Amino acid sequence: MSLWRAPRPWIAASLALVMLVGCSEDPPDTNEVLASACTEASDILAEAPAPTDDGAREDFVAAAGEATEVVDEAIAGLGDQVDEQALQDMSWQLANFPRGTGEGEALRVAHVANAAILRIDRFAEALGVSECGAAAWRPAEWRSLADRLADDVDESTFRQRLDALCAETFPNPDMLAEGTPFLPALIGESEGAEDVNIALLQRLNSLNNRPADAGQFLRNFSDGLPEIAPSEDLADQHTALVAAFLGVEAVIPRVVPRNPSPEFRNRVDAVFEELERAWTDLDITC
């Protein structure tokens, strides 16, 4: 069992934040709070050893868990003072950063972490807080961990595995093979469907107490995708697709509202557009 423990300076920072809110009429500056928390998180992760063996990997993943908690707790401390969507999205991704250390889940953790860092970096850019960007989370170490754990595969093998997962999970594979774009094929309609995103939303709710086919696909394909090792030349596209599925998970609730608000529709349109773009970039056809 590893004896490494990350330093926890964020405890003092959290107390300072509480005192700041309690002793001042002015709310704390969001960017200053985030920048401070992300700097401390980066320091914690920097102390962790490179994940070059099983013991070091456990330490590295544990440090990442502590680091993400630092920032997520800082965001929670801001409370109702902040309503920026990018901040809420960052909080969700930090809370859902992969934390597993078991032997069988290590490759999945590395791939999901790469995708999570990609999303966190986007939110940091939107918020204008560079301290929370990708560099804080040691992306090169996560990528090298994935490379170390995975078989060395060529593009042909990678695509065969992707297509096999697609064939197992996609509800209308023949439509994809015929050239129908991803989202229309997912709902089983032609390219001329009037509002594909609304139709897909409707199909994500359960039917007769059974999971809808589209919802099952989103869950099952996204569950299997991080366990597939990409070829070196398609690693970025693989990460982008994992990130796109994370976006769908973050935005779409288990029970889809019957009359979605315009704000919800805008978020849904954005995540479905990202998912279709990432899917198309990998040219998955089943």
C-alpha positions as CSV (number, residue, x, y, z in Angstrom):
1,M,0.0,0.0,0.0
2,S,1.3,3.4,-0.9
3,L,2.3,5.8,1.9
4,W,2.3,8.9,-0.3
5,R,-0.1,11.7,0.8
6,A,-0.8,14.9,-1.1
7,P,-0.4,18.1,0.9
8,R,-3.7,19.8,1.7
9,P,-3.2,23.5,1.7
10,W,-6.7,24.0,0.3
11,I,-8.1,23.5,3.8
12,A,-6.6,26.9,4.8
13,A,-7.8,28.4,1.6
14,S,-11.3,27.2,2.2
15,L,-11.3,28.7,5.7
16,A,-10.0,31.9,4.3
17,L,-12.8,32.0,1.7
18,V,-15.4,31.5,4.4
19,M,-13.9,34.3,6.5
20,L,-13.8,36.6,3.4
21,V,-17.4,36.0,2.7
22,G,-18.4,36.4,6.4
23,C,-16.4,39.6,7.0
24,S,-17.0,41.5,3.9
25,E,-20.2,42.9,2.3
26,D,-18.6,42.5,-1.1
27,P,-18.7,39.0,-2.6
28,P,-15.4,37.4,-3.4
29,D,-14.0,37.8,-6.9
30,T,-14.9,34.6,-8.8
31,N,-11.8,34.6,-10.9
32,E,-9.5,35.2,-7.9
33,V,-11.1,32.4,-6.0
34,L,-10.8,30.0,-9.0
35,A,-7.2,31.0,-9.8
36,S,-6.2,30.5,-6.2
37,A,-7.9,27.1,-5.9
38,C,-6.6,25.9,-9.3
39,T,-3.0,26.9,-8.3
40,E,-3.3,24.9,-5.1
41,A,-4.8,22.0,-7.1
42,S,-1.9,22.2,-9.5
43,D,0.6,22.1,-6.6
44,I,-1.0,19.0,-5.2
45,L,-0.9,17.2,-8.5
46,A,2.6,18.3,-9.1
47,E,3.7,16.5,-5.9
48,A,2.4,13.2,-7.1
49,P,4.8,10.8,-8.8
50,A,4.6,10.1,-12.5
51,P,2.3,7.0,-13.0
52,T,4.9,4.7,-14.3
53,D,4.0,1.7,-12.2
54,D,1.0,0.4,-10.3
55,G,1.8,2.0,-7.0
56,A,2.7,5.4,-8.6
57,R,-0.5,5.2,-10.6
58,E,-2.6,4.9,-7.5
59,D,-0.8,7.9,-6.0
60,F,-1.3,9.9,-9.1
61,V,-5.0,9.2,-9.4
62,A,-5.5,9.9,-5.7
63,A,-3.7,13.2,-6.0
64,A,-5.9,14.1,-9.0
65,G,-9.0,13.3,-6.9
66,E,-7.8,15.6,-4.2
67,A,-6.9,18.3,-6.7
68,T,-10.3,18.3,-8.3
69,E,-12.0,18.4,-4.9
70,V,-10.0,21.6,-4.1
71,V,-11.5,23.5,-7.0
72,D,-15.0,22.0,-6.8
73,E,-15.2,23.0,-3.1
74,A,-14.0,26.5,-4.0
75,I,-16.8,26.7,-6.6
76,A,-19.3,25.4,-4.0
77,G,-18.2,28.1,-1.6
78,L,-19.2,30.8,-4.0
79,G,-22.8,29.6,-3.6
80,D,-25.5,31.6,-5.3
81,Q,-23.2,34.5,-6.1
82,V,-22.2,32.9,-9.4
83,D,-24.6,31.7,-12.1
84,E,-22.2,31.4,-15.0
85,Q,-23.0,28.2,-16.9
86,A,-19.3,27.5,-17.6
87,L,-18.6,27.5,-13.9
88,Q,-21.5,25.1,-13.3
89,D,-20.2,22.9,-16.1
90,M,-16.7,22.9,-14.6
91,S,-18.1,21.9,-11.2
92,W,-19.9,18.9,-12.7
93,Q,-16.8,17.8,-14.6
94,L,-14.6,18.1,-11.5
95,A,-17.1,16.2,-9.4
96,N,-17.1,13.5,-12.1
97,F,-13.4,13.3,-12.7
98,P,-12.4,9.6,-12.7
99,R,-11.1,8.3,-9.4
100,G,-10.9,4.5,-9.8
101,T,-7.5,2.8,-9.2
102,G,-8.4,-0.9,-9.8
103,E,-6.3,-2.9,-12.2
104,G,-9.2,-3.5,-14.6
105,E,-10.3,0.1,-14.8
106,A,-7.0,1.9,-15.2
107,L,-7.2,2.3,-19.0
108,R,-10.7,3.6,-18.7
109,V,-9.7,6.1,-16.0
110,A,-6.8,7.4,-18.2
111,H,-9.0,7.9,-21.3
112,V,-11.8,9.5,-19.3
113,A,-9.3,11.8,-17.5
114,N,-7.9,13.0,-20.9
115,A,-11.4,13.8,-22.0
116,A,-12.3,15.5,-18.7
117,I,-9.2,17.7,-18.9
118,L,-10.2,18.7,-22.5
119,R,-13.6,19.9,-21.2
120,I,-12.2,21.6,-18.1
121,D,-9.8,23.5,-20.3
122,R,-12.7,24.8,-22.4
123,F,-14.5,26.0,-19.3
124,A,-11.4,27.6,-17.9
125,E,-10.9,29.5,-21.2
126,A,-14.6,30.6,-21.2
127,L,-14.1,31.9,-17.6
128,G,-10.8,33.6,-18.4
129,V,-9.0,31.7,-15.7
130,S,-5.8,30.2,-17.2
131,E,-4.7,28.7,-13.9
132,C,-7.5,26.1,-14.3
133,G,-6.5,25.2,-17.8
134,A,-5.2,21.8,-19.1
135,A,-1.7,22.4,-17.9
136,A,-2.8,22.3,-14.2
137,W,-3.9,18.6,-14.6
138,R,-0.8,17.1,-16.1
139,P,-2.4,15.9,-19.4
140,A,0.9,14.5,-20.8
141,E,1.0,12.1,-17.8
142,W,-2.5,10.9,-18.4
143,R,-1.8,10.3,-22.1
144,S,1.4,8.4,-21.3
145,L,-0.5,6.3,-18.7
146,A,-3.1,5.4,-21.4
147,D,-0.3,4.5,-23.8
148,R,1.5,2.3,-21.2
149,L,-1.7,0.4,-20.3
150,A,-3.0,-0.2,-23.9
151,D,-1.9,-2.5,-26.6
152,D,-0.1,-0.9,-29.5
153,V,-2.8,-0.9,-32.2
154,D,-2.8,0.3,-35.7
155,E,-5.6,2.3,-37.3
156,S,-7.2,-0.7,-38.9
157,T,-7.5,-2.6,-35.6
158,F,-8.8,0.5,-33.8
159,R,-11.5,1.1,-36.4
160,Q,-12.5,-2.6,-36.3
161,R,-13.0,-2.4,-32.6
162,L,-14.9,0.9,-32.9
163,D,-17.2,-0.6,-35.5
164,A,-17.7,-3.7,-33.5
165,L,-18.9,-1.7,-30.5
166,C,-21.1,0.3,-32.8
167,A,-22.7,-2.8,-34.2
168,E,-23.3,-4.1,-30.7
169,T,-25.0,-0.9,-29.5
170,F,-26.4,1.2,-32.3
171,P,-30.1,0.7,-32.8
172,N,-30.1,1.3,-36.6
173,P,-26.7,0.3,-38.0
174,D,-28.0,-0.3,-41.5
175,M,-28.9,3.4,-41.8
176,L,-25.3,4.4,-40.9
177,A,-24.0,1.9,-43.5
178,E,-26.3,3.6,-46.1
179,G,-24.7,7.0,-45.4
180,T,-27.4,8.5,-43.1
181,P,-25.8,11.0,-40.8
182,F,-25.3,10.0,-37.2
183,L,-28.2,11.7,-35.3
184,P,-30.9,11.0,-37.9
185,A,-29.7,7.4,-38.0
186,L,-29.8,7.2,-34.2
187,I,-33.5,8.1,-34.2
188,G,-34.3,6.0,-37.2
189,E,-35.4,8.8,-39.5
190,S,-34.1,10.2,-42.8
191,E,-31.9,13.2,-43.0
192,G,-34.9,15.4,-43.7
193,A,-36.3,15.1,-40.1
194,E,-37.7,18.4,-39.1
195,D,-36.0,18.7,-35.7
196,V,-33.6,15.9,-35.1
197,N,-32.5,17.1,-31.6
198,I,-36.1,17.3,-30.3
199,A,-36.9,13.9,-31.8
200,L,-33.8,12.5,-30.1
201,L,-34.7,14.1,-26.7
202,Q,-38.2,12.5,-26.9
203,R,-36.6,9.1,-27.6
204,L,-34.3,9.3,-24.6
205,N,-37.2,8.8,-22.2
206,S,-38.3,5.3,-21.2
207,L,-41.1,3.6,-23.2
208,N,-43.4,1.2,-21.4
209,N,-41.0,1.1,-18.5
210,R,-38.2,-0.1,-20.9
211,P,-35.1,2.0,-21.7
212,A,-35.4,3.7,-25.1
213,D,-33.1,2.4,-27.8
214,A,-31.3,5.7,-28.2
215,G,-30.7,6.1,-24.5
216,Q,-29.4,2.6,-24.3
217,F,-27.0,3.3,-27.1
218,L,-25.7,6.5,-25.5
219,R,-25.0,4.6,-22.3
220,N,-23.6,1.4,-23.7
221,F,-21.4,2.9,-26.4
222,S,-20.0,5.6,-24.1
223,D,-19.3,2.9,-21.5
224,G,-17.3,0.8,-23.9
225,L,-15.5,3.6,-25.7
226,P,-12.9,4.4,-23.0
227,E,-11.8,0.7,-22.9
228,I,-10.8,0.8,-26.6
229,A,-7.2,1.9,-27.2
230,P,-6.9,4.3,-30.1
231,S,-4.1,4.2,-32.7
232,E,-1.6,6.9,-32.2
233,D,-2.8,9.0,-35.2
234,L,-6.4,9.0,-33.9
235,A,-5.8,9.5,-30.2
236,D,-7.0,13.1,-30.3
237,Q,-10.2,12.1,-32.1
238,H,-10.9,9.3,-29.6
239,T,-10.5,11.8,-26.7
240,A,-12.8,14.2,-28.4
241,L,-15.5,11.6,-28.8
242,V,-15.2,10.5,-25.1
243,A,-15.5,14.2,-24.2
244,A,-18.6,14.6,-26.4
245,F,-20.3,11.7,-24.6
246,L,-19.3,13.3,-21.2
247,G,-21.0,16.4,-22.4
248,V,-24.2,14.6,-23.2
249,E,-24.1,12.9,-19.8
250,A,-23.6,16.3,-18.1
251,V,-26.5,18.1,-19.9
252,I,-29.2,15.5,-20.4
253,P,-31.1,14.5,-17.3
254,R,-32.4,11.0,-16.7
255,V,-36.0,12.2,-17.2
256,V,-36.1,14.6,-20.1
257,P,-38.6,17.5,-19.6
258,R,-41.7,17.4,-21.9
259,N,-41.5,21.2,-22.6
260,P,-37.8,22.1,-22.5
261,S,-36.9,25.7,-21.9
262,P,-35.0,27.7,-24.6
263,E,-31.9,27.6,-22.4
264,F,-32.1,23.8,-22.1
265,R,-32.6,23.5,-25.8
266,N,-29.6,25.6,-26.6
267,R,-27.4,23.4,-24.3
268,V,-28.9,20.2,-25.9
269,D,-28.2,21.5,-29.4
270,A,-24.6,22.3,-28.5
271,V,-23.8,18.8,-27.0
272,F,-25.6,16.9,-29.8
273,E,-23.7,19.0,-32.4
274,E,-20.4,18.2,-30.7
275,L,-21.3,14.5,-30.5
276,E,-22.2,14.3,-34.2
277,R,-19.0,16.2,-35.1
278,A,-16.8,13.9,-33.0
279,W,-18.5,10.8,-34.4
280,T,-18.2,12.0,-38.0
281,D,-14.5,12.8,-37.5
282,L,-13.9,9.2,-36.7
283,D,-16.1,8.0,-39.6
284,I,-17.8,5.2,-37.5
285,T,-20.1,3.2,-39.7
286,C,-20.7,-0.2,-37.8
